[in-house]
Amino acid sequence: MISSETTPRSRTRSLLARLEGPQTMGRGPAFWIAAAVAIAAAAAYPLTADAWTVGNAAYFLIWTFMAMGLGVVWGYAGALSFGQTAFFGLAGYAYGVITLNLGAAYGLTLVALVLAVAIGGLFALVIGYFMFYGRIQGVFIGIVTLSVTLVLETFMAQTAGPQWRIGEARLNGFNGMSGMPPLTLPWVGEDIALYPGPSLYYLLLGLVVICYLGLRIMLNSSFGNVLVAIRENPHRVGMLGYDVRLYQTLAFAIGGAFAALSGALYTAWGQYITPSSMGLTSAALPIIWVAVGGRRDITATLIGTIVVLAGFQSLTIYGSQYALVVMGALLLVTVLVAPQGLVVGAMTFLGRIFKKDKS
């Protein structure tokens, strides 16, 4: 007879065991020691840099949520989506509207963050439902999601008149919304406003670690195994009795929620949001991040996104006219030379070296 005290422990062990599995690269003490060292180095970074540089690093971390969400949708579920920026922008505007109307006191910005992510995830759920239950497949998923993104951008760009307002929040058309408060934590005596700097950086770093580990557990569960099976052969999965369209819709909603989290955090970070965040260029860039890192592994997606973002920002500073050209060339090289992703290729190479050393 199993006692009630051991049941939660066994469940915890079962969850922790899913941190490693067939759907994610990296296992064993060496991998987790390297991960712990990387997290420690990231945590120590604000001690060696000024506040502006740390705030800029926080900007990189914000985009990793969108990339990991796209990795789930494209890499694991096999549906190439250009709609991540639509959910990103919708959540950004939702955060702005809610905070401009409710204010920042009493932790209401955190409530706004949760609601914005819920709105973006729900919108993704609706879009995914009509796509997958409407039997849309293959390249047409990319066409539909890109169309949704461009329609939202066009709509928001024409909301410049005074009639386009929600309560106290004016949408301001192409110029976008501004003046919304940053994330604010309720505290005794005085609330803590998380402006770009070490405090926001540490919050985002913690969220990245939690989301990354959570996705590893999910992807190595039966849900993740079914997603990968659908990517490889959806007809066979359907013949085994699984509702393929349901799994695809849920994966799309999860990816949309992660993109919405990026959008709400981006708006809180910069205190503005514009329709250009949902433009064609913005829709294409996450595809490059995920493809270069490796769309079929969440670790590679995370590493590749941070590296490519850092390189892209350096290019925009020292040669902005060439930045997008270089990004396009990088995608072309990845597709031709390492279609599984440059980071995946590097991780596979290192894994072979370690195996040779052990033997």
C-alpha positions as CSV (number, residue, x, y, z in Angstrom):
1,M,0.0,0.0,0.0
2,I,1.4,3.4,-1.0
3,S,1.3,6.0,1.7
4,S,0.0,9.5,0.9
5,E,3.3,11.0,1.9
6,T,5.2,9.2,-0.9
7,T,2.7,10.1,-3.6
8,P,3.8,13.7,-4.1
9,R,7.4,12.7,-4.0
10,S,6.9,10.1,-6.7
11,R,5.1,12.7,-8.8
12,T,8.0,15.1,-8.3
13,R,10.5,12.4,-9.3
14,S,8.4,11.6,-12.4
15,L,8.4,15.3,-13.4
16,L,12.1,15.7,-12.8
17,A,12.8,12.6,-14.8
18,R,11.2,14.2,-17.8
19,L,13.9,16.9,-17.8
20,E,15.8,14.4,-19.9
21,G,14.3,12.4,-22.7
22,P,14.3,11.6,-26.4
23,Q,12.8,15.0,-27.5
24,T,15.5,17.2,-25.9
25,M,19.3,17.2,-26.3
26,G,21.5,17.3,-23.3
27,R,21.5,14.7,-20.5
28,G,23.8,13.5,-17.7
29,P,25.9,15.4,-15.1
30,A,28.1,17.1,-17.7
31,F,25.1,18.8,-19.3
32,W,23.5,20.0,-16.1
33,I,26.8,21.2,-14.7
34,A,27.4,23.2,-17.9
35,A,23.8,24.6,-17.6
36,A,24.4,25.5,-13.9
37,V,27.6,27.3,-14.9
38,A,25.8,29.2,-17.7
39,I,23.0,30.3,-15.3
40,A,25.6,31.4,-12.7
41,A,27.5,33.4,-15.3
42,A,24.3,35.0,-16.4
43,A,23.4,35.8,-12.8
44,A,26.8,37.3,-12.2
45,Y,26.7,39.4,-15.4
46,P,25.0,42.5,-13.8
47,L,27.8,42.7,-11.3
48,T,30.3,43.4,-14.1
49,A,28.2,45.7,-16.3
50,D,26.5,49.1,-16.1
51,A,22.7,49.4,-15.7
52,W,22.2,50.4,-19.4
53,T,24.0,47.3,-20.7
54,V,22.1,45.1,-18.2
55,G,18.8,46.6,-19.4
56,N,19.9,45.8,-23.0
57,A,20.6,42.2,-22.0
58,A,17.1,42.0,-20.5
59,Y,15.9,43.0,-24.0
60,F,17.5,39.8,-25.4
61,L,15.9,37.6,-22.7
62,I,12.5,39.0,-23.6
63,W,12.6,37.6,-27.1
64,T,13.6,34.1,-26.0
65,F,10.0,33.3,-24.9
66,M,8.7,33.9,-28.4
67,A,11.5,31.8,-29.9
68,M,10.9,28.9,-27.5
69,G,7.1,29.1,-28.4
70,L,7.9,29.0,-32.1
71,G,10.2,26.0,-31.4
72,V,7.2,24.2,-30.0
73,V,4.9,25.1,-32.9
74,W,7.4,24.7,-35.8
75,G,10.1,22.4,-34.5
76,Y,8.0,19.9,-32.5
77,A,4.5,20.2,-34.0
78,G,5.8,20.8,-37.6
79,A,3.7,23.9,-38.3
80,L,5.7,26.8,-39.7
81,S,4.0,29.9,-38.2
82,F,4.5,33.6,-39.1
83,G,1.9,34.5,-36.5
84,Q,4.1,34.8,-33.4
85,T,4.4,38.6,-33.8
86,A,0.6,38.9,-34.1
87,F,0.2,37.4,-30.6
88,F,3.2,39.4,-29.5
89,G,1.7,42.7,-30.6
90,L,-1.8,41.9,-29.4
91,A,-0.5,41.1,-25.9
92,G,1.7,44.3,-26.0
93,Y,-1.3,46.4,-26.7
94,A,-3.4,44.6,-24.2
95,Y,-0.9,45.3,-21.5
96,G,-0.8,48.9,-22.5
97,V,-4.6,49.3,-22.5
98,I,-5.0,47.6,-19.1
99,T,-2.2,49.4,-17.3
100,L,-3.1,52.9,-18.7
101,N,-6.7,52.4,-17.4
102,L,-5.9,50.6,-14.1
103,G,-2.6,52.1,-13.2
104,A,0.4,50.4,-11.6
105,A,-0.5,50.3,-7.9
106,Y,-1.3,47.2,-5.8
107,G,0.5,44.9,-8.3
108,L,-2.0,45.6,-11.1
109,T,0.8,45.5,-13.7
110,L,1.3,41.8,-12.8
111,V,-2.4,41.3,-13.3
112,A,-2.2,43.1,-16.6
113,L,0.8,40.8,-17.6
114,V,-1.2,37.7,-16.9
115,L,-4.3,39.0,-18.7
116,A,-2.3,40.0,-21.7
117,V,-0.7,36.6,-22.0
118,A,-4.1,35.0,-21.6
119,I,-5.5,37.2,-24.4
120,G,-2.7,36.4,-26.7
121,G,-2.9,32.7,-26.0
122,L,-6.7,32.6,-26.4
123,F,-6.4,34.4,-29.7
124,A,-3.8,31.8,-30.8
125,L,-6.2,29.1,-29.7
126,V,-9.0,30.5,-31.8
127,I,-6.7,30.9,-34.9
128,G,-5.3,27.4,-34.4
129,Y,-8.8,25.9,-34.0
130,F,-10.0,27.3,-37.3
131,M,-6.8,26.4,-39.1
132,F,-6.3,22.8,-38.0
133,Y,-10.0,21.8,-37.8
134,G,-10.4,23.5,-41.1
135,R,-7.8,21.0,-42.5
136,I,-5.2,23.7,-43.4
137,Q,-1.8,22.1,-43.7
138,G,1.7,22.6,-44.9
139,V,2.7,25.9,-46.5
140,F,-0.8,27.2,-46.1
141,I,-0.4,27.5,-42.4
142,G,2.4,30.0,-43.0
143,I,0.2,31.9,-45.5
144,V,-2.7,32.1,-43.1
145,T,-0.6,33.2,-40.0
146,L,1.3,35.8,-42.1
147,S,-2.0,37.1,-43.3
148,V,-3.3,37.4,-39.7
149,T,-0.2,39.3,-38.7
150,L,-0.3,41.8,-41.6
151,V,-4.0,42.4,-41.1
152,L,-3.4,43.2,-37.5
153,E,-0.5,45.5,-38.3
154,T,-2.6,47.3,-41.0
155,F,-5.5,47.7,-38.7
156,M,-3.5,49.1,-35.8
157,A,-1.6,51.5,-38.1
158,Q,-4.9,53.3,-39.0
159,T,-6.1,53.9,-35.4
160,A,-4.6,57.4,-35.2
161,G,-7.8,59.4,-34.7
162,P,-9.1,60.4,-31.2
163,Q,-12.0,58.0,-31.6
164,W,-9.6,55.1,-31.4
165,R,-9.3,54.8,-27.7
166,I,-10.2,52.3,-25.0
167,G,-10.9,54.2,-21.8
168,E,-7.9,56.3,-21.1
169,A,-5.7,54.5,-23.6
170,R,-5.3,56.0,-27.1
171,L,-4.0,53.6,-29.7
172,N,-2.3,56.4,-31.7
173,G,-2.1,54.6,-35.0
174,F,1.3,54.1,-36.6
175,N,3.1,56.0,-33.8
176,G,1.9,53.4,-31.3
177,M,1.1,53.6,-27.6
178,S,3.5,54.9,-25.0
179,G,3.5,56.0,-21.4
180,M,2.4,52.7,-19.9
181,P,4.0,51.8,-16.6
182,P,6.7,49.2,-16.2
183,L,6.2,46.0,-14.2
184,T,5.7,47.0,-10.5
185,L,6.0,44.8,-7.5
186,P,3.9,45.7,-4.5
187,W,6.0,46.2,-1.4
188,V,5.8,47.5,2.1
189,G,6.1,51.3,2.1
190,E,6.7,51.8,-1.6
191,D,6.2,49.6,-4.7
192,I,9.2,48.5,-6.7
193,A,9.2,49.6,-10.3
194,L,11.2,47.2,-12.6
195,Y,12.7,49.6,-15.1
196,P,15.3,48.2,-17.5
197,G,18.2,47.2,-15.2
198,P,19.4,44.5,-12.8
199,S,16.0,44.0,-11.1
200,L,14.1,43.4,-14.3
201,Y,17.0,41.4,-15.7
202,Y,16.9,38.9,-12.7
203,L,13.1,38.6,-13.1
204,L,13.5,37.7,-16.8
205,L,16.4,35.4,-16.2
206,G,14.3,33.5,-13.6
207,L,11.3,33.3,-16.0
208,V,13.6,32.0,-18.8
209,V,14.9,29.2,-16.6
210,I,11.5,28.3,-15.4
211,C,9.9,28.3,-18.9
212,Y,12.9,26.4,-20.3
213,L,12.7,23.6,-17.7
214,G,8.9,23.5,-18.0
215,L,9.1,23.0,-21.7
216,R,11.7,20.3,-21.4
217,I,9.3,18.4,-19.0
218,M,6.4,19.0,-21.4
219,L,8.2,17.9,-24.5
220,N,9.5,14.7,-22.9
221,S,6.0,13.8,-21.7
222,S,3.5,11.8,-23.7
223,F,2.2,15.2,-25.1
224,G,5.6,16.0,-26.6
225,N,6.0,12.5,-28.0
226,V,2.7,12.8,-29.8
227,L,3.6,16.2,-31.2
228,V,6.8,14.8,-32.7
229,A,4.9,11.8,-34.0
230,I,2.5,14.2,-35.7
231,R,5.3,16.1,-37.2
232,E,6.7,12.9,-38.7
233,N,3.5,11.2,-39.8
234,P,0.1,12.8,-38.8
235,H,-1.9,10.2,-40.7
236,R,-0.3,7.3,-38.7
237,V,-0.9,9.1,-35.4
238,G,-4.6,9.6,-36.4
239,M,-4.9,5.9,-37.1
240,L,-3.6,5.1,-33.6
241,G,-6.6,7.0,-32.2
242,Y,-5.1,10.4,-31.3
243,D,-6.9,13.6,-32.2
244,V,-4.2,15.2,-34.3
245,R,-6.0,18.4,-34.8
246,L,-6.5,18.8,-31.0
247,Y,-2.8,18.3,-30.3
248,Q,-1.8,20.8,-33.1
249,T,-4.3,23.4,-31.8
250,L,-2.9,23.1,-28.2
251,A,0.7,23.3,-29.4
252,F,-0.2,26.4,-31.4
253,A,-1.9,28.0,-28.4
254,I,1.1,27.3,-26.2
255,G,3.4,28.9,-28.8
256,G,1.1,31.9,-29.0
257,A,1.0,32.3,-25.2
258,F,4.8,32.3,-25.1
259,A,4.9,35.0,-27.9
260,A,2.3,36.9,-25.9
261,L,4.5,36.8,-22.9
262,S,7.3,38.3,-24.9
263,G,5.0,41.0,-26.2
264,A,3.7,42.0,-22.7
265,L,7.2,42.0,-21.2
266,Y,8.6,44.0,-24.2
267,T,5.9,46.6,-23.7
268,A,6.7,46.8,-19.9
269,W,10.4,47.0,-20.7
270,G,10.2,49.8,-23.2
271,Q,6.9,51.4,-22.1
272,Y,5.7,51.5,-25.7
273,I,4.3,49.3,-28.5
274,T,3.9,50.1,-32.2
275,P,2.2,48.4,-35.2
276,S,5.6,47.8,-36.7
277,S,6.2,45.1,-34.1
278,M,3.7,43.0,-36.1
279,G,5.3,43.9,-39.5
280,L,6.7,41.5,-42.2
281,T,10.3,42.0,-40.9
282,S,9.3,41.3,-37.3
283,A,7.4,38.2,-38.4
284,A,10.4,36.8,-40.3
285,L,13.1,37.4,-37.7
286,P,11.9,34.7,-35.2
287,I,12.0,32.2,-38.0
288,I,15.7,33.0,-38.5
289,W,16.5,32.7,-34.8
290,V,14.9,29.3,-34.5
291,A,16.2,27.9,-37.7
292,V,19.8,28.9,-37.0
293,G,19.7,27.5,-33.5
294,G,17.8,24.4,-34.4
295,R,14.1,24.2,-34.4
296,R,13.8,20.6,-33.2
297,D,15.5,21.2,-29.9
298,I,14.5,23.7,-27.3
299,T,18.0,24.1,-25.9
300,A,19.4,24.9,-29.3
301,T,16.6,27.3,-30.0
302,L,17.3,29.2,-26.7
303,I,21.1,29.4,-27.3
304,G,20.7,30.3,-31.0
305,T,18.2,33.0,-30.3
306,I,20.5,34.8,-27.8
307,V,23.6,34.5,-30.1
308,V,21.8,35.7,-33.2
309,L,20.1,38.6,-31.4
310,A,23.4,39.8,-30.0
311,G,24.9,39.6,-33.5
312,F,21.9,41.3,-35.1
313,Q,22.1,44.2,-32.6
314,S,25.8,44.7,-33.2
315,L,25.1,44.8,-36.9
316,T,22.3,47.4,-36.5
317,I,24.7,49.6,-34.5
318,Y,27.7,49.4,-36.8
319,G,26.1,48.7,-40.2
320,S,22.4,48.9,-40.0
321,Q,22.0,48.8,-43.8
322,Y,23.5,45.4,-43.9
323,A,21.9,43.8,-40.8
324,L,18.9,42.3,-42.6
325,V,21.0,41.2,-45.5
326,V,23.3,39.3,-43.2
327,M,20.3,37.7,-41.4
328,G,19.0,36.5,-44.7
329,A,22.4,35.1,-45.7
330,L,22.7,33.4,-42.4
331,L,19.3,31.7,-42.9
332,L,20.4,30.6,-46.4
333,V,23.7,29.1,-45.2
334,T,21.9,27.3,-42.4
335,V,19.3,25.8,-44.8
336,L,22.0,24.7,-47.2
337,V,24.8,23.6,-44.8
338,A,23.1,22.7,-41.5
339,P,19.4,22.3,-42.0
340,Q,19.0,20.9,-38.4
341,G,20.5,24.2,-37.1
342,L,24.0,25.4,-36.4
343,V,23.7,25.0,-32.6
344,V,22.4,21.5,-33.0
345,G,25.3,20.6,-35.2
346,A,27.8,22.0,-32.7
347,M,26.1,20.1,-29.8
348,T,26.1,16.9,-31.8
349,F,29.8,17.3,-32.6
350,L,30.7,18.0,-28.9
351,G,28.6,14.9,-27.9
352,R,30.6,12.7,-30.2
353,I,33.9,14.1,-28.8
354,F,32.8,13.3,-25.2
355,K,31.7,9.8,-26.2
356,K,35.2,9.2,-27.8
357,D,36.9,10.4,-24.6
358,K,34.8,8.0,-22.5
359,S,35.6,5.1,-24.7
